[in-house]
Every structure is written in structure tokens, then in C-alpha cells.
């Protein structure tokens, strides 16, 4: 699968199946700042975050997954909502921590598995401060960490970011789902939107991100592949 760079208009291309592709993509997605919040999600042309099976698996392709790996390798932590973990059957990454946002502390239905080579303790449960001790006790056998966030029962994006940065996790990649992504976008906390647009027309239950008002951004990069997928990077303007 050949991937071509459209913005900036270099028209450089690489075969995504080669070892060279990872370094080529890493150059395009590299960030020099020590602290940032990135949103990384996939959407259909109609704005759906999921395909026919109710997950992103039926939207994604090999190039998207390779870019996912490159973005994660740049980060300190991947941030996801508990509902997405249940729906997507998340695998704990080898090289980056996985932080799961849960207001209720209910982990029923989670199917977290360690990738081959991943070490225990890489999962952080982000919950309201008042539930932290209870959740730490109930998950003691799972080898996860619990991070209590001060504030109301409904966790606020700014408080989540502050709590993660308090642990030294300053390079944050939010992978959604739509509810968490929308909260972060509307709070004005996303520095860069990394969005894969799949050439699919899916019914839309929830858009991959729902904005209350227009978010000013500029195109920082745009790749396309032979299958009609677009890979956009939008830098927030503040």
C-alpha cells in the first residue's frame, strides 16, 4: 500500500508495508514539545466512529494501524473512556501506559489483555477521588494503578490532564470514544487532531467528535493512500 504526502506538497511516497515506512511516518508525526494532548481517531466519510460491527475495527486498515503505533510511540499515555475499552476490547500497549477514564469504577465487561512483551502495571484507572480507595481495593489482583481526580463525580478534562501530568505523563494521546473526545475538544484542550478518514458511508449514531462551536485549526499534514484513506493532522489555533 503506497502512502503519499499531500500537505506539505512534497508528493513523497512510501510503501507502508516496508521497514522504511515506520521511520518515514515517525518524521511526519513527530512533536518536539514535551507536553501536549493529541486526539487520534478514525471516522467514516459520514462522521461515524464505528463500522458495521459497532467498533472501529471495520473502518481501519494497515496504514491506519501503523500510524496508530507511531503516534503511541511518541506518547507517555493513551487515554480512553471505559465504554470504548469495553466495546473495542483494548489490548494494553507494549511501550506506553493505558489510562482508562471511569466515573463509576465499574469494570464489568472489560477484556483488557497485555500485548506480547508488555509489563504489568501499565494500566491506570482514572476515577473520581472519592472512589479511588474502593477501586484500588477491588482491582488489587489485576495489577493496575488507580489515579483519583479531585472534583465532581463527572470528571472534567482539565482535571484529568492535570492528574496525569502530576504523574509525569505529559504527552497524552486521547483515543476516544466519541463522548470523551467531544469533552476534550469542547474544553479546548486538544493541541492536535490526528484524524483518519475512511472511504466508507456508515450510519451515524454518534459523530466521532461533537463540537458545541467551531474549533479553529490549520492543516499541519495530510497523507493519502491507494485505498482512498486520508490521514489528517490539524493543529489547534488559540
Helices and strands as residue ranges (DSSP letters): E 2-7, E 13-15, H 19-29, E 36-44, G 56-58, H 62-74, E 77-81, H 82-88, E 91-92, E 97-101, E 113-114, E 123-128, G 129-131, H 132-138, G 140-142, E 145-149, H 157-166, E 171-174, H 178-186, E 192-198, E 217-225, E 230-236
